Amino acid sequence: MTYLQLVNKVLTRLREDNVDTVNQNTYSTLIGEFVNDAKRLVEESWDWSALRQTKTITTASADYQYSLTGTGSKSEILYASNNTANAFMEYKPKAWFEEKLYLLDIVNGVPQYYTFDGLDASGDIQVAVYPVPDSAYSLRFSTVVRGIELTADTDSTFLPSMPIIMFAAALAVAERGEAGGQSASEFLVLANNALSDAIALDAARQPEELVYRAV
């Protein structure tokens, strides 16, 4: 659903006239801000299928640190694989990498492990890999990319629309009072129910992620 469509859905629930552009007037602009606030709340509540992207990097010899371009600070890595070696990579904590890179003799070879290594100058996720690559390897990272705001009328999101609409309406009603007899708390209950239903539907697409095993 586009940014403009989401704003108009909220305006309709507030018994306001629809607009031709999000920034048509001060109130529609405010609703646009609430829509982005609601979108942010929804996208951070779950690892949505719609937000999953595969980032591929090619290593260079003797370089262990790489950026995942376009991820941003709110994104996360689900898992990684070494396509060249046809093997999954294993996550290791930063302390493990500190030991391998700075306290012991460095090993060069096929990357088998990775860790989160802060953010680069653009605010994108950085990863460190080990052993330090001795050649060019194609590494794939399955990520959840969050944090892209809606700005243009035609900007769209594949996140479930109903929770976004209802949370935005709840924020709008809290700002001005009741809307058609419904309070902000009533809108919030509807929003939470819509979010719960949407998460349940999306979780069914990856049922193995909700199975926990003792290790």
Contacts in CASP RR format, 6 or more apart in sequence:
PFRMAT RR
TARGET T0000
AUTHOR 0000-0000-0000
METHOD contacts of the structure
MODEL  1
MTYLQLVNKVLTRLREDNVDTVNQNTYSTLIGEFVNDAKRLVEESWDWSA
LRQTKTITTASADYQYSLTGTGSKSEILYASNNTANAFMEYKPKAWFEEK
LYLLDIVNGVPQYYTFDGLDASGDIQVAVYPVPDSAYSLRFSTVVRGIEL
TADTDSTFLPSMPIIMFAAALAVAERGEAGGQSASEFLVLANNALSDAIA
LDAARQPEELVYRAV
1 9 0 8 1.000
1 156 0 8 1.000
1 157 0 8 1.000
1 161 0 8 1.000
2 153 0 8 1.000
2 154 0 8 1.000
2 155 0 8 1.000
2 156 0 8 1.000
3 22 0 8 1.000
3 32 0 8 1.000
3 35 0 8 1.000
3 150 0 8 1.000
3 151 0 8 1.000
3 152 0 8 1.000
3 153 0 8 1.000
3 154 0 8 1.000
3 155 0 8 1.000
3 156 0 8 1.000
4 19 0 8 1.000
4 21 0 8 1.000
4 22 0 8 1.000
4 153 0 8 1.000
4 154 0 8 1.000
6 32 0 8 1.000
6 35 0 8 1.000
6 39 0 8 1.000
6 150 0 8 1.000
6 157 0 8 1.000
6 161 0 8 1.000
6 164 0 8 1.000
6 165 0 8 1.000
6 168 0 8 1.000
7 19 0 8 1.000
7 22 0 8 1.000
7 28 0 8 1.000
7 31 0 8 1.000
7 32 0 8 1.000
7 35 0 8 1.000
8 18 0 8 1.000
8 19 0 8 1.000
9 161 0 8 1.000
9 165 0 8 1.000
10 31 0 8 1.000
10 32 0 8 1.000
10 34 0 8 1.000
10 35 0 8 1.000
10 165 0 8 1.000
10 168 0 8 1.000
10 169 0 8 1.000
10 172 0 8 1.000
11 17 0 8 1.000
11 18 0 8 1.000
11 19 0 8 1.000
11 28 0 8 1.000
11 31 0 8 1.000
12 18 0 8 1.000
13 165 0 8 1.000
13 169 0 8 1.000
13 179 0 8 1.000
14 31 0 8 1.000
14 169 0 8 1.000
14 172 0 8 1.000
14 173 0 8 1.000
14 179 0 8 1.000
15 179 0 8 1.000
15 180 0 8 1.000
16 27 0 8 1.000
19 25 0 8 1.000
19 28 0 8 1.000
21 28 0 8 1.000
21 153 0 8 1.000
22 28 0 8 1.000
22 29 0 8 1.000
22 31 0 8 1.000
22 32 0 8 1.000
22 153 0 8 1.000
23 29 0 8 1.000
30 172 0 8 1.000
30 175 0 8 1.000
31 168 0 8 1.000
31 172 0 8 1.000
32 150 0 8 1.000
32 168 0 8 1.000
34 168 0 8 1.000
34 171 0 8 1.000
34 172 0 8 1.000
34 175 0 8 1.000
35 150 0 8 1.000
35 164 0 8 1.000
35 168 0 8 1.000
36 149 0 8 1.000
36 150 0 8 1.000
37 167 0 8 1.000
37 168 0 8 1.000
37 171 0 8 1.000
38 163 0 8 1.000
38 164 0 8 1.000
38 165 0 8 1.000
38 166 0 8 1.000
38 167 0 8 1.000
38 168 0 8 1.000
38 171 0 8 1.000
38 191 0 8 1.000
39 149 0 8 1.000
39 150 0 8 1.000
39 157 0 8 1.000
39 159 0 8 1.000
39 164 0 8 1.000
40 147 0 8 1.000
40 149 0 8 1.000
41 167 0 8 1.000
42 159 0 8 1.000
42 160 0 8 1.000
42 163 0 8 1.000
42 164 0 8 1.000
42 167 0 8 1.000
42 195 0 8 1.000
42 198 0 8 1.000
43 51 0 8 1.000
43 146 0 8 1.000
43 147 0 8 1.000
43 159 0 8 1.000
44 74 0 8 1.000
44 146 0 8 1.000
45 195 0 8 1.000
45 199 0 8 1.000
46 199 0 8 1.000
46 202 0 8 1.000
46 203 0 8 1.000
47 76 0 8 1.000
47 78 0 8 1.000
47 144 0 8 1.000
47 209 0 8 1.000
48 144 0 8 1.000
48 159 0 8 1.000
48 202 0 8 1.000
49 202 0 8 1.000
49 205 0 8 1.000
49 206 0 8 1.000
50 157 0 8 1.000
50 158 0 8 1.000
50 159 0 8 1.000
51 144 0 8 1.000
51 145 0 8 1.000
51 146 0 8 1.000
51 159 0 8 1.000
52 78 0 8 1.000
52 142 0 8 1.000
52 143 0 8 1.000
52 144 0 8 1.000
52 145 0 8 1.000
53 143 0 8 1.000
53 144 0 8 1.000
53 145 0 8 1.000
54 140 0 8 1.000
54 141 0 8 1.000
54 142 0 8 1.000
54 143 0 8 1.000
55 68 0 8 1.000
55 69 0 8 1.000
55 70 0 8 1.000
55 71 0 8 1.000
55 140 0 8 1.000
55 141 0 8 1.000
55 143 0 8 1.000
56 83 0 8 1.000
56 138 0 8 1.000
56 139 0 8 1.000
56 140 0 8 1.000
56 141 0 8 1.000
57 66 0 8 1.000
57 67 0 8 1.000
57 68 0 8 1.000
57 138 0 8 1.000
57 139 0 8 1.000
57 141 0 8 1.000
58 136 0 8 1.000
58 137 0 8 1.000
58 138 0 8 1.000
58 139 0 8 1.000
59 66 0 8 1.000
59 111 0 8 1.000
59 129 0 8 1.000
59 133 0 8 1.000
59 135 0 8 1.000
59 136 0 8 1.000
59 137 0 8 1.000
59 139 0 8 1.000
60 133 0 8 1.000
60 136 0 8 1.000
61 108 0 8 1.000
61 133 0 8 1.000
61 134 0 8 1.000
61 135 0 8 1.000
61 136 0 8 1.000
62 108 0 8 1.000
62 132 0 8 1.000
62 133 0 8 1.000
62 134 0 8 1.000
63 132 0 8 1.000
63 133 0 8 1.000
64 101 0 8 1.000
64 128 0 8 1.000
64 129 0 8 1.000
64 130 0 8 1.000
64 132 0 8 1.000
64 133 0 8 1.000
65 117 0 8 1.000
65 126 0 8 1.000
65 127 0 8 1.000
65 128 0 8 1.000
66 126 0 8 1.000
66 127 0 8 1.000
66 128 0 8 1.000
66 129 0 8 1.000
66 139 0 8 1.000
67 120 0 8 1.000
67 122 0 8 1.000
67 124 0 8 1.000
67 125 0 8 1.000
67 126 0 8 1.000
67 127 0 8 1.000
68 75 0 8 1.000
68 77 0 8 1.000
68 124 0 8 1.000
68 125 0 8 1.000
68 126 0 8 1.000
68 127 0 8 1.000
68 141 0 8 1.000
68 143 0 8 1.000
69 122 0 8 1.000
69 124 0 8 1.000
70 122 0 8 1.000
70 124 0 8 1.000
70 145 0 8 1.000
71 124 0 8 1.000
71 125 0 8 1.000
71 143 0 8 1.000
71 145 0 8 1.000
72 119 0 8 1.000
72 122 0 8 1.000
72 123 0 8 1.000
72 124 0 8 1.000
72 125 0 8 1.000
72 145 0 8 1.000
72 146 0 8 1.000
72 147 0 8 1.000
73 119 0 8 1.000
73 123 0 8 1.000
73 125 0 8 1.000
74 146 0 8 1.000
74 147 0 8 1.000
75 125 0 8 1.000
75 143 0 8 1.000
75 144 0 8 1.000
75 145 0 8 1.000
75 146 0 8 1.000
75 147 0 8 1.000
76 143 0 8 1.000
76 144 0 8 1.000
77 91 0 8 1.000
77 114 0 8 1.000
77 116 0 8 1.000
77 125 0 8 1.000
77 127 0 8 1.000
77 141 0 8 1.000
77 142 0 8 1.000
77 143 0 8 1.000
78 142 0 8 1.000
78 143 0 8 1.000
78 144 0 8 1.000
79 88 0 8 1.000
79 89 0 8 1.000
79 91 0 8 1.000
79 141 0 8 1.000
79 142 0 8 1.000
80 88 0 8 1.000
80 89 0 8 1.000
80 91 0 8 1.000
80 114 0 8 1.000
80 127 0 8 1.000
80 139 0 8 1.000
80 140 0 8 1.000
80 141 0 8 1.000
80 142 0 8 1.000
81 87 0 8 1.000
81 88 0 8 1.000
81 89 0 8 1.000
81 139 0 8 1.000
81 140 0 8 1.000
82 88 0 8 1.000
82 89 0 8 1.000
82 110 0 8 1.000
82 111 0 8 1.000
82 112 0 8 1.000
82 137 0 8 1.000
82 138 0 8 1.000
82 139 0 8 1.000
83 137 0 8 1.000
83 138 0 8 1.000
83 139 0 8 1.000
83 140 0 8 1.000
84 110 0 8 1.000
84 136 0 8 1.000
84 137 0 8 1.000
84 138 0 8 1.000
85 110 0 8 1.000
85 111 0 8 1.000
85 112 0 8 1.000
85 137 0 8 1.000
87 112 0 8 1.000
89 111 0 8 1.000
89 112 0 8 1.000
89 113 0 8 1.000
89 114 0 8 1.000
89 129 0 8 1.000
89 139 0 8 1.000
90 112 0 8 1.000
90 113 0 8 1.000
90 114 0 8 1.000
91 113 0 8 1.000
91 114 0 8 1.000
91 115 0 8 1.000
92 113 0 8 1.000
92 114 0 8 1.000
92 115 0 8 1.000
92 130 0 8 1.000
93 115 0 8 1.000
94 115 0 8 1.000
94 116 0 8 1.000
94 117 0 8 1.000
96 113 0 8 1.000
96 115 0 8 1.000
97 113 0 8 1.000
97 115 0 8 1.000
97 117 0 8 1.000
97 128 0 8 1.000
97 130 0 8 1.000
100 106 0 8 1.000
100 107 0 8 1.000
100 130 0 8 1.000
101 128 0 8 1.000
101 130 0 8 1.000
101 132 0 8 1.000
106 131 0 8 1.000
106 132 0 8 1.000
107 130 0 8 1.000
107 131 0 8 1.000
107 132 0 8 1.000
108 131 0 8 1.000
108 132 0 8 1.000
108 133 0 8 1.000
108 134 0 8 1.000
109 131 0 8 1.000
109 132 0 8 1.000
109 133 0 8 1.000
109 134 0 8 1.000
109 135 0 8 1.000
110 131 0 8 1.000
110 133 0 8 1.000
110 134 0 8 1.000
110 137 0 8 1.000
111 129 0 8 1.000
111 130 0 8 1.000
111 131 0 8 1.000
111 132 0 8 1.000
111 133 0 8 1.000
111 137 0 8 1.000
111 139 0 8 1.000
112 130 0 8 1.000
112 131 0 8 1.000
113 129 0 8 1.000
113 130 0 8 1.000
113 131 0 8 1.000
114 127 0 8 1.000
114 128 0 8 1.000
114 129 0 8 1.000
114 130 0 8 1.000
114 139 0 8 1.000
114 141 0 8 1.000
115 127 0 8 1.000
115 128 0 8 1.000
116 125 0 8 1.000
116 126 0 8 1.000
116 127 0 8 1.000
117 126 0 8 1.000
117 127 0 8 1.000
117 128 0 8 1.000
118 125 0 8 1.000
118 126 0 8 1.000
119 125 0 8 1.000
119 126 0 8 1.000
120 126 0 8 1.000
125 143 0 8 1.000
127 141 0 8 1.000
129 139 0 8 1.000
150 156 0 8 1.000
150 157 0 8 1.000
157 164 0 8 1.000
160 194 0 8 1.000
160 195 0 8 1.000
160 198 0 8 1.000
160 201 0 8 1.000
160 202 0 8 1.000
162 194 0 8 1.000
162 198 0 8 1.000
163 191 0 8 1.000
163 194 0 8 1.000
163 195 0 8 1.000
163 198 0 8 1.000
166 187 0 8 1.000
166 188 0 8 1.000
166 190 0 8 1.000
166 191 0 8 1.000
166 194 0 8 1.000
167 187 0 8 1.000
167 188 0 8 1.000
167 191 0 8 1.000
167 195 0 8 1.000
169 179 0 8 1.000
169 187 0 8 1.000
169 191 0 8 1.000
170 184 0 8 1.000
170 185 0 8 1.000
170 187 0 8 1.000
170 188 0 8 1.000
170 191 0 8 1.000
171 184 0 8 1.000
172 179 0 8 1.000
173 179 0 8 1.000
173 182 0 8 1.000
173 183 0 8 1.000
173 184 0 8 1.000
173 187 0 8 1.000
174 184 0 8 1.000
177 183 0 8 1.000
177 184 0 8 1.000
179 187 0 8 1.000
203 209 0 8 1.000
203 210 0 8 1.000
END
